[in-house]
Every structure is written in structure tokens, then in C-alpha cells.
Amino acid sequence: MSFQGYVIRELETGRIEVLRDGIPVDPVKPVLRELAGNLNLGLLNSSGNAFNTRQLGSQIIKSIQDAESV
């Protein structure tokens, strides 16, 4: 998925990878938090705990897919 100059993808292992201009971003979580804010996504799960990197990445990918399918 491409969004705001980033490519966000979930690898077969479940790991979330973020690329900017083809270069892997590390650490990933701060970028995911920023993108989640831009997509108006919460950073906490239903129990009030922060999403981990995989959960947050999956939420972002799903949100972008949903927006593109409209």
C-alpha cells in the first residue's frame, strides 16, 4: 500500500515493513503512529492498550485499502 510517500506492507511473517523512496524506515513504529493520526485511526485497542507494530500496521493497511475501494 502506498500512502503519503510511504509504502507499507505486511510480510508473510507478519512483520510490517515501511519504505520511503525505496529505502526501509527503521524504526517503523513512529512512522506508523504518524500515518495512523493522518488516517484518524486510534492508537489503542479496545482494552485501552497501545497497538503493537504489527497490529497498528495491519490497521493502517486495512484503512488504506478500504479508502481505495470506495
Order of alpha helices (4+ residues) and beta strands (2+ residues): beta-beta-beta-beta-alpha-alpha
